């Protein structure tokens, strides 16, 4: 009987081919991930460069509307604070109280729309709502740290 030799050369060539294909796949994935990261960074810069929307409407008209609503609220409040109503007037009193509440809610909504957004007080402490650090502007030097899309959130 003849002793057959195992084809070690073919096995080694197949193993090396698999390793090279695996290495090529990893390199390709890293390149596409880095290209995607730079595209997202450019999109992020473009979105941050968009100016905030201007408040719609005229401020003088808004102030006059707030003043008219306050006047209506005070008028309705005076009607409800009049002498005690009879049993027949209970429904009217409930209706007037509802109108006062509705007008008060409108005044608060208009006042909130007019007021500028409040900025959080910067007391030097780290806060969860603090903005994430900006990625560096140099596109050739990748940034792998907090703020990087693949960085863990904990």
N, C-alpha and C positions, 0 to 999 in steps of 0.2 A: 504494500500500500504506500501510496504517495502521501507525503505530508504537505498539506496546503498551508501557505503563509497567509496570515491575515493582512489585508491591504491597508497597512498603517499610513501609507502616503496619501491615499485617497481620503481616509478619515481625517487626517491632519489638514488637508486642503479644504475639506468641507467645514471643519471647525473654524479655520481661519476665515473662510468666506462668511460664515455666520457672524463671527465677531466683527468683521469689517462692515457688513451690512448693518449690524446693530449700532456700531460707532457712527456710521453715516446717518442713520435715523436720528440718533441723539443730537448730532451736530445740526441736522436740518430742523429738528424741533426747537433747539435753542435759538437758531437764527430767526425762525418765524416768530417765536415768542418775543424776541428782542425787537423785531420789526413792528409787531403789534403794539408793544409797550411804547415805542417812540411815536406811533400814530395816535395812541390814546393820550400821550403827554401833549402832543400838538393840539389835539381836540380839546383837551382840558384847558390849555392856554387860551385857545380861541373862545371857549365858553366863558372863561373868567374875564376876557377882554370885553365882552358884551356889556354895555352900560345898563344899569338897572332901569326898569321901566319908569317913566315919568308918571307922577300921579295924574289921573285923569280928572278933568273938571276944573273949574275956576275956584280958587280959594275964597274969593269974595262971595260968590254964590253959595258956596258951602257954609260960610259963616252966617250969611243971612238966613239960610234954611235952618241952621242950628238955632239961631235966635228965635225964629218963628215957632219952631217946635218947643223951645223952652217956654215961650209965652203961652202956647196952647196947653202945656202941661200945668203951668201955674193957674191958668183959668179953670181947667178941669179939677185941679186940686181944691180950688176955692169953692167950686160947686159941691164937691163931696164933703167938704168940711162945714157946709151950711148946717142950720139947726137939724136936729134928728128927724129923719123922714118917717112917715107913717108906714104901716104895713103895705100899702099900695105902692109906695115908692121904693120898696126893697129891690125890685128888679132894676129900676132905673139906677139905683146906687151901685148895684153890681155891675151894670153896663158901664157906668162912668168910671168905676174903679178899674175895670178891664181896659178902658181907653187910656187911662192914666198910665197903666203899666206898659201898654203898647207904645205910647208916645215916649215914655221914659227909656224904653229899650231902643227906640229909633234915635233918640238924642245920644245915648251912649255909643251906639254903632257909628253915628256920624262923627262924634268926638274922637272915637278910636281911629276912624279912617283919616281924620285930619291930623292926628298926633303923629310925629315921626316915630319910627320903630326905636324901641329902647335898646341901648347897647349894654351888654353885660359888663359889670364892674370888673376891671382887671386888677385883682388883688395879688397877683403873682403866683397863685396856686394853680396847679394843673387841674383842668376840668375836662370831663368827658365831652362837653360840647365845644371844646377849643378846636380851632381848625387844624387839620393835619399839616405837617410840614411840607413845604413845597419841594418838588424834585428839582435838582439843579438844571440850569438851562443848557448846559453843554451836552449836545446830542451824542458826541463820541465817547463820553465817559458815563457808563451806566451807573445808576444809583441803586444800590441794594440795601435798603434800610427802611425805617418807618415811613409810610407813604408809598412804598413800592407795591404794586398790585399783588405780588406774590407773598408779601410779608404777612406773617400770622397776626390776627387781630387781638391776641391776648397780651 
